[in-house]
């Protein structure tokens, strides 16, 4: 028995047409009417991103090479950023344009493409793009190697990242202090601090390590909560005649807070004042956030007031730190008051400001006010990010308001802010709450769309959707998803359909 559903949900429940693979490119919004493809007569990156997502790859080149349309590096970069969470589609777009009769990609566009390919762990494609840059005499540059190194580290291949740094000269680039600091930073931020420290010891003389080099290593040890080692780095730095900067002191201060050493942090701050350090807005912001997260909300507020008294003008990061503290440790009402105070004093909220408040309002169940804040973003020249949408969608789902969650998801379909893996996972999980047949069909369509856009669901998600469809009598649809599973090399189990 099919249950009554709202009109906003209806387009997701239309019967699947009989077709062979590949699935339609916009499987979630299958309708009986032919879809209007966005026009390329305007430099609208959102419309182009939507076109790329919905076009058959075989006809995409024809759409992208229409006469009279002017491609620019700025437009291409905007489209690649919009398609960031849809890697295969982004690379299809990039490769099709690479065959354009008149347009030639810029260095920055190659960097976006290399980053997307390496993030997908398709390192062969990333290196192929680097080779293409060489053939066009557009690079590579130190930035190219920094991108590849960072993606190797995030993919668990830290040793490969070091090899990339050491091989730069083979591609016509000299390693220098900047590239040395970059590889140290990449390793430290991924918590491969000891590897970075060993590399630092070997090459610090050759590259003449500076304050930035030492700060990077100190910050690395703070990130893994080894503050004593960070202090040792500071001591060694001074012994070598290199003066610590305010970044050094702020790094150590943040390290104490990260390690929940509130007393030590306060004592370090007092020592900074005693040594006549020029306490800056970063120092105060670090203290506001650190004390607040540590549960000392009143002290956090007192530090904020002290900053104002001392003539240090709070920036948006300072307000955001206090807003976040109040949302987590005090009350959302007080956080909203601080937000409004920032606006009243001429401060311009950024995306983080809005996302923190919206998350807080959702957490206390005030969805109406959260949506009003989403609507206010445009006044400050902002658009909701995928994180904004994901928070609202998640809380709608948790509250059982699935239609509202799907309506919010539908707003992402215009290309202005595309869903990511978390969006799909949250919605698919929500489809199992009400145990409705039509909800499981929606889950299946969401699964098809996410795979088509380059996201590989976990084994659990695949099997959960398949089992749900089988149990609700949707064996034909389950068979199609099983064939898709086989096509993408994800044959994880056998079902008796």
C-alpha positions as CSV (number, residue, x, y, z in Angstrom):
1,X,0.0,0.0,0.0
2,X,1.4,3.4,-1.0
3,X,1.0,6.2,1.5
4,X,-0.1,9.7,0.8
5,X,2.8,12.0,0.1
6,X,3.1,15.8,-0.4
7,X,3.5,17.4,-3.8
8,X,7.1,18.3,-3.1
9,X,7.9,14.6,-2.7
10,X,5.8,13.5,-5.7
11,X,8.5,13.9,-8.4
12,X,10.7,11.5,-6.6
13,X,8.1,8.7,-6.7
14,X,7.4,8.4,-10.4
15,X,7.9,4.9,-11.7
16,X,11.2,4.1,-13.2
17,X,11.2,3.8,-17.0
18,X,12.4,0.6,-18.7
19,X,16.0,1.4,-19.8
20,X,19.4,-0.1,-20.1
21,X,22.5,1.2,-18.4
22,X,23.9,3.8,-18.2
23,X,21.1,5.3,-16.0
24,X,19.8,8.8,-16.8
25,X,22.2,11.4,-15.6
26,X,19.7,13.0,-13.2
27,X,18.1,9.9,-11.9
28,X,16.4,11.6,-8.9
29,X,14.3,14.0,-11.0
30,X,13.0,11.7,-13.7
31,X,9.8,13.2,-15.1
32,X,7.6,12.5,-18.1
33,X,8.5,15.9,-19.6
34,X,11.9,16.5,-21.4
35,X,14.2,18.5,-19.2
36,X,15.3,21.9,-20.4
37,X,19.1,22.0,-20.6
38,X,20.7,25.3,-19.3
39,X,21.7,27.7,-22.0
40,X,25.4,28.4,-22.5
41,X,24.7,31.9,-23.8
42,X,25.4,33.4,-20.4
43,X,28.5,33.1,-18.3
44,X,26.5,31.4,-15.5
45,X,28.8,28.9,-13.8
46,X,25.9,27.3,-11.9
47,X,24.0,26.6,-15.1
48,X,27.1,25.2,-16.7
49,X,27.7,22.9,-13.7
50,X,24.1,21.7,-13.9
51,X,24.5,21.0,-17.7
52,X,27.7,19.0,-17.0
53,X,25.9,16.9,-14.3
54,X,22.9,16.2,-16.5
55,X,24.5,15.8,-19.9
56,X,25.5,12.5,-21.5
57,X,29.3,12.6,-21.7
58,X,29.1,11.6,-25.3
59,X,27.3,14.9,-26.2
60,X,29.0,17.1,-23.7
61,X,31.7,18.3,-26.1
62,X,29.1,19.5,-28.6
63,X,27.4,21.6,-25.8
64,X,30.7,23.1,-24.6
65,X,31.9,24.1,-28.1
66,X,28.9,26.0,-29.2
67,X,30.0,28.9,-31.5
68,X,29.9,32.3,-30.0
69,X,30.4,31.2,-26.4
70,X,33.5,32.7,-24.8
71,X,35.3,30.5,-22.3
72,X,37.7,32.2,-19.8
73,X,40.0,30.8,-17.1
74,X,37.9,32.5,-14.5
75,X,34.7,30.9,-15.7
76,X,36.3,27.5,-16.0
77,X,37.7,27.7,-12.5
78,X,34.3,28.7,-11.1
79,X,32.7,25.7,-12.7
80,X,35.4,23.3,-11.5
81,X,34.8,24.7,-7.9
82,X,31.1,24.1,-8.2
83,X,31.8,20.5,-9.4
84,X,34.3,20.0,-6.6
85,X,32.3,17.2,-4.9
86,X,31.5,15.5,-8.2
87,X,35.0,14.6,-9.3
88,X,34.3,12.4,-12.4
89,X,32.0,15.1,-13.8
90,X,34.5,17.8,-13.1
91,X,37.2,15.9,-14.9
92,X,34.9,15.1,-17.8
93,X,34.2,18.9,-18.2
94,X,37.9,19.7,-18.0
95,X,38.9,17.0,-20.5
96,X,36.2,18.0,-23.0
97,X,37.4,21.6,-22.8
98,X,41.0,20.5,-23.3
99,X,39.9,19.4,-26.8
100,X,38.2,22.8,-27.5
101,X,39.4,24.2,-30.9
102,X,40.3,27.7,-29.5
103,X,40.3,27.7,-25.7
104,X,43.5,26.6,-23.8
105,X,43.3,25.9,-20.1
106,X,45.2,28.1,-17.7
107,X,47.7,27.0,-15.1
108,X,45.1,27.6,-12.3
109,X,42.6,25.3,-14.1
110,X,45.2,22.6,-14.4
111,X,45.8,22.9,-10.7
112,X,42.1,22.5,-9.9
113,X,41.9,19.4,-12.2
114,X,45.1,17.9,-10.7
115,X,43.7,18.4,-7.2
116,X,40.4,16.8,-8.0
117,X,42.0,13.8,-9.7
118,X,44.5,13.3,-6.8
119,X,41.7,13.7,-4.2
120,X,40.0,10.8,-6.0
121,X,43.3,9.0,-5.7
122,X,43.6,8.8,-9.4
123,X,47.2,9.7,-9.3
124,X,47.9,8.6,-12.9
125,X,45.5,11.1,-14.2
126,X,47.0,13.8,-12.0
127,X,50.5,13.1,-13.4
128,X,49.0,13.0,-16.9
129,X,47.7,16.5,-16.4
130,X,51.1,17.6,-15.2
131,X,52.6,16.2,-18.4
132,X,49.9,18.1,-20.4
133,X,50.9,21.3,-18.6
134,X,54.5,20.7,-19.6
135,X,53.5,20.2,-23.3
136,X,51.6,23.5,-23.2
137,X,54.5,25.2,-21.4
138,X,52.2,26.2,-18.5
139,X,54.3,24.6,-15.8
140,X,54.6,22.7,-13.6
141,X,55.1,25.3,-10.8
142,X,56.0,24.8,-7.1
143,X,52.2,25.0,-6.5
144,X,51.6,21.9,-8.7
145,X,53.9,19.8,-6.6
146,X,52.5,21.2,-3.3
147,X,49.0,20.0,-4.5
148,X,50.2,16.5,-5.4
149,X,52.2,16.2,-2.2
150,X,49.2,17.2,-0.1
151,X,46.9,14.7,-1.8
152,X,49.5,11.9,-1.4
153,X,49.7,12.6,2.4
154,X,45.9,12.8,2.8
155,X,45.7,9.5,0.9
156,X,48.1,7.8,3.4
157,X,51.1,8.0,1.1
158,X,53.4,10.4,3.1
159,X,56.6,8.8,1.7
160,X,55.4,9.4,-1.8
161,X,54.8,13.1,-0.9
162,X,58.4,13.4,0.2
163,X,59.6,11.8,-3.0
164,X,57.6,14.4,-4.9
165,X,59.4,17.2,-3.1
166,X,62.8,15.6,-3.7
167,X,62.1,15.0,-7.4
168,X,61.1,18.6,-8.3
169,X,64.5,19.2,-9.9
170,X,63.8,16.4,-12.4
171,X,60.9,18.6,-13.7
172,X,63.0,21.7,-14.0
173,X,62.3,23.2,-10.6
174,X,64.7,24.0,-7.8
175,X,63.7,23.1,-4.3
176,X,64.0,26.3,-2.1
177,X,63.0,27.4,1.3
178,X,59.4,28.0,0.3
179,X,58.9,24.5,-1.2
180,X,60.7,23.1,1.9
181,X,58.4,24.8,4.3
182,X,55.4,23.7,2.2
183,X,56.3,20.0,2.4
184,X,56.9,20.4,6.2
185,X,53.5,22.1,6.6
186,X,51.7,19.4,4.5
187,X,53.2,16.6,6.7
188,X,52.6,18.4,10.0
189,X,48.9,19.2,9.2
190,X,48.3,15.6,8.5
191,X,49.9,14.7,11.8
192,X,53.0,13.1,10.3
193,X,55.1,15.4,12.6
194,X,58.0,13.1,13.3
195,X,58.5,12.5,9.6
196,X,58.5,16.3,9.1
197,X,60.9,16.8,12.0
198,X,63.3,14.3,10.6
199,X,63.2,15.9,7.2
200,X,63.7,19.3,8.9
201,X,66.8,18.1,10.7
202,X,68.3,16.7,7.5
203,X,67.6,19.8,5.3
204,X,67.4,22.8,7.7
205,X,71.0,23.8,7.0
206,X,70.7,23.4,3.2
207,X,67.6,25.5,3.0
208,X,68.5,27.9,5.9
209,X,65.4,27.2,8.0
210,X,63.7,30.4,9.2
211,X,61.0,31.4,11.7
212,X,58.3,29.9,9.5
213,X,60.1,26.5,9.4
214,X,60.3,26.4,13.2
215,X,56.7,27.6,13.6
216,X,55.5,24.8,11.3
217,X,57.2,22.1,13.3
218,X,56.1,23.6,16.6
219,X,52.5,23.8,15.4
220,X,52.7,20.1,14.2
221,X,53.6,19.0,17.8
222,X,50.8,21.1,19.2
223,X,48.4,19.4,16.8
224,X,49.3,16.0,18.2
225,X,49.1,17.5,21.8
226,X,52.9,17.2,22.5
227,X,53.3,20.7,23.9
228,X,56.7,20.0,25.6
229,X,58.2,19.1,22.2
230,X,56.8,22.4,20.8
231,X,58.5,24.2,23.6
232,X,61.7,22.4,22.8
233,X,61.5,23.6,19.2
234,X,61.0,27.2,20.5
235,X,64.1,26.8,22.7
236,X,66.2,25.4,19.8
237,X,65.0,28.3,17.6
238,X,66.2,30.9,20.1
239,X,69.5,29.1,20.6
240,X,70.1,29.3,16.8
241,X,69.6,33.0,16.9
242,X,66.2,33.0,15.2
243,X,63.7,35.3,16.9
244,X,60.2,34.0,17.7
245,X,57.4,35.9,16.1
246,X,53.8,36.5,17.4
247,X,52.8,33.5,15.2
248,X,55.2,31.4,17.3
249,X,53.7,32.5,20.6
250,X,50.1,32.2,19.3
251,X,50.9,28.7,18.1
252,X,52.1,27.6,21.5
253,X,49.1,29.3,23.2
254,X,46.7,27.4,21.0
255,X,48.7,24.2,21.7
256,X,48.0,24.6,25.5
257,X,44.3,25.0,24.8
258,X,44.2,22.1,22.4
259,X,45.7,19.9,25.2
260,X,43.1,21.3,27.7
261,X,45.9,22.9,29.7
262,X,43.9,26.0,30.6
263,X,46.1,27.1,33.6
264,X,49.3,26.7,31.5
265,X,47.7,28.7,28.7
266,X,46.8,31.6,31.1
267,X,50.3,31.6,32.6
268,X,51.8,31.6,29.1
269,X,49.6,34.6,28.2
270,X,50.6,36.5,31.3
271,X,54.3,35.8,30.4
272,X,53.7,37.2,26.9
273,X,52.3,40.4,28.5
274,X,55.3,40.5,30.9
275,X,57.7,40.3,28.0
276,X,55.9,43.2,26.3
277,X,54.7,41.1,23.4
278,X,52.3,43.0,21.2
279,X,49.1,41.0,22.0
280,X,47.1,40.9,18.7
281,X,43.6,40.0,17.7
282,X,44.8,36.4,17.0
283,X,46.0,36.0,20.6
284,X,42.7,37.2,22.0
285,X,40.6,35.1,19.6
286,X,42.7,32.0,20.5
287,X,41.9,32.7,24.2
288,X,38.2,33.4,23.7
289,X,37.8,30.1,21.8
290,X,40.2,28.1,24.1
291,X,38.6,29.1,27.4
292,X,35.1,28.7,26.0
293,X,35.6,25.2,24.6
294,X,37.3,24.3,27.9
295,X,34.0,25.3,29.7
296,X,35.2,28.7,31.0
297,X,32.5,30.7,29.3
298,X,32.6,33.7,31.6
299,X,36.3,33.9,31.3
300,X,36.0,33.7,27.5
301,X,33.6,36.7,27.6
302,X,35.9,38.6,29.9
303,X,38.8,38.2,27.5
304,X,36.6,39.5,24.7
305,X,35.7,42.6,26.8
306,X,39.4,43.0,27.7
307,X,40.3,43.0,24.0
308,X,37.9,45.8,23.3
309,X,39.2,47.8,26.4
310,X,42.8,47.4,25.2
311,X,41.8,49.0,21.8
312,X,42.2,45.8,19.8
313,X,39.3,45.7,17.3
314,X,37.5,42.3,17.2
315,X,37.4,40.8,13.7
316,X,34.9,38.4,12.3
317,X,37.0,35.5,13.6
318,X,36.8,36.9,17.2
319,X,33.0,37.2,17.0
320,X,32.8,33.7,15.5
321,X,34.8,32.2,18.3
322,X,32.5,33.8,20.9
323,X,29.4,32.8,19.0
324,X,30.6,29.2,18.7
325,X,31.4,29.1,22.4
326,X,28.0,30.4,23.4
327,X,26.2,28.0,21.0
328,X,28.1,25.0,22.5
329,X,28.5,25.9,26.2
330,X,25.9,28.6,27.0
331,X,22.7,29.3,25.0
332,X,21.9,29.9,21.3
333,X,19.9,33.0,22.3
334,X,23.0,34.7,23.7
335,X,25.0,33.6,20.6
336,X,22.4,35.3,18.4
337,X,22.7,38.4,20.5
338,X,26.4,38.5,19.8
339,X,25.8,37.9,16.1
340,X,23.4,40.9,16.0
341,X,25.9,43.0,18.0
342,X,28.6,42.2,15.4
343,X,26.2,43.4,12.6
344,X,25.2,46.5,14.6
345,X,28.8,47.5,15.0
346,X,29.4,47.3,11.3
347,X,31.0,43.8,11.2
348,X,30.2,41.7,8.2
349,X,29.4,38.0,9.1
350,X,31.0,35.4,7.0
351,X,29.9,31.9,6.1
352,X,31.2,30.5,9.3
353,X,29.2,33.0,11.3
354,X,26.0,32.0,9.7
355,X,26.7,28.2,9.8
356,X,27.5,28.3,13.5
357,X,24.3,30.1,14.3
358,X,22.2,28.0,12.0
359,X,23.6,24.8,13.5
360,X,22.9,26.1,17.0
361,X,19.3,27.0,16.1
362,X,18.7,23.6,14.4
363,X,20.2,21.9,17.5
364,X,17.5,23.5,19.7
365,X,14.8,22.7,17.2
366,X,14.2,26.3,16.0
367,X,14.1,25.4,12.4
368,X,12.0,28.4,11.4
369,X,14.6,30.8,12.7
370,X,17.4,28.8,11.2
371,X,15.7,29.1,7.7
372,X,15.4,32.9,8.3
373,X,19.1,33.1,8.9
374,X,19.7,31.2,5.6
375,X,17.6,33.8,3.9
376,X,19.6,36.6,5.5
377,X,22.9,35.4,4.0
378,X,22.3,37.0,0.7
379,X,22.3,40.5,2.3
380,X,25.9,40.0,3.1
381,X,26.8,38.7,-0.4
382,X,26.8,35.0,0.7
383,X,25.2,31.8,-0.5
384,X,24.5,28.8,1.7
385,X,27.3,26.3,1.4
386,X,27.0,22.5,1.3
387,X,27.7,22.4,5.0
388,X,24.7,24.8,5.6
389,X,22.4,22.6,3.6
390,X,23.7,19.4,5.2
391,X,23.0,20.8,8.7
392,X,19.4,21.8,7.9
393,X,18.7,18.6,5.9
394,X,20.1,16.4,8.8
395,X,18.0,18.1,11.4
396,X,14.8,18.0,9.2
397,X,15.5,14.2,8.8
398,X,16.1,13.8,12.6
399,X,12.8,15.5,13.3
400,X,11.0,13.2,10.8
401,X,10.2,16.0,8.4
402,X,11.5,14.1,5.3
403,X,9.5,16.1,2.8
404,X,11.1,19.3,4.0
405,X,14.6,17.7,3.9
406,X,13.9,16.6,0.3
407,X,12.6,20.1,-0.6
408,X,15.9,21.5,0.8
409,X,17.8,18.9,-1.3
410,X,15.9,20.0,-4.4
411,X,17.1,23.6,-3.9
412,X,20.6,22.2,-4.4
413,X,19.8,20.8,-7.8
414,X,20.0,24.1,-9.6
415,X,23.8,23.9,-9.6
416,X,24.3,26.8,-7.2
417,X,25.4,24.5,-4.3
418,X,25.8,20.8,-5.2
419,X,25.4,18.0,-2.7
420,X,28.3,16.0,-1.4
421,X,28.7,12.5,0.0
422,X,27.3,13.4,3.4
423,X,24.2,14.9,1.8
424,X,23.4,11.6,0.1
425,X,24.2,9.5,3.1
426,X,22.0,11.5,5.4
427,X,19.0,11.4,3.0
428,X,19.4,7.7,2.2
429,X,19.5,6.8,5.9
430,X,16.4,8.9,6.5
431,X,14.5,7.0,3.8
432,X,14.4,3.9,6.1
433,X,12.9,5.7,9.1
434,X,9.2,5.6,8.1
435,X,9.4,2.2,6.4
436,X,7.4,3.3,3.4
437,X,7.7,1.6,0.0
438,X,8.0,4.9,-1.8
439,X,10.8,6.1,0.5
440,X,12.9,3.1,-0.4
441,X,12.4,3.9,-4.1
442,X,13.7,7.4,-3.4
443,X,16.7,5.8,-1.6
444,X,17.4,3.7,-4.7
445,X,17.3,6.8,-7.0
446,X,19.5,8.7,-4.6
447,X,22.0,5.8,-4.7
448,X,22.0,5.8,-8.5
449,X,22.6,9.5,-8.7
450,X,25.4,9.5,-6.1
451,X,27.2,6.7,-8.0
452,X,26.7,8.5,-11.3
453,X,28.3,11.6,-9.8
454,X,31.4,9.8,-8.6
455,X,30.6,8.9,-5.0
456,X,31.1,5.2,-4.0
457,X,28.7,4.2,-1.2
458,X,29.8,1.9,1.5
459,X,29.0,-1.8,1.3
460,X,26.5,-1.3,4.1
461,X,24.6,1.4,2.2
462,X,24.4,-0.7,-1.0
463,X,23.2,-3.7,0.8
464,X,20.7,-1.8,2.9
465,X,19.1,-0.2,-0.1
466,X,19.0,-3.5,-2.0
467,X,17.5,-5.4,0.9
468,X,14.9,-2.7,1.4
469,X,13.8,-2.8,-2.2
470,X,13.5,-6.5,-2.2
471,X,11.5,-6.6,1.0
472,X,9.1,-4.0,-0.4
473,X,8.5,-5.8,-3.7
474,X,10.8,-3.7,-5.9
475,X,12.9,-6.6,-7.3
476,X,13.3,-5.1,-10.8
477,X,14.7,-1.9,-9.4
478,X,17.0,-3.9,-7.1
479,X,18.2,-5.9,-10.1
480,X,19.1,-2.6,-11.9
481,X,21.1,-1.4,-8.9
482,X,22.8,-4.7,-8.6
483,X,23.9,-4.4,-12.2
484,X,25.2,-0.9,-11.5
485,X,27.1,-2.4,-8.5
486,X,28.7,-4.9,-10.8
487,X,29.5,-2.2,-13.4
488,X,31.5,-0.2,-10.8
489,X,33.4,-3.2,-9.5
490,X,31.5,-3.2,-6.3
491,X,30.0,-6.8,-6.4
492,X,29.8,-7.2,-2.6
493,X,27.2,-9.9,-2.1
494,X,24.7,-12.2,-3.9
495,X,21.0,-11.6,-3.5
496,X,18.3,-14.1,-4.2
497,X,15.9,-11.9,-6.2
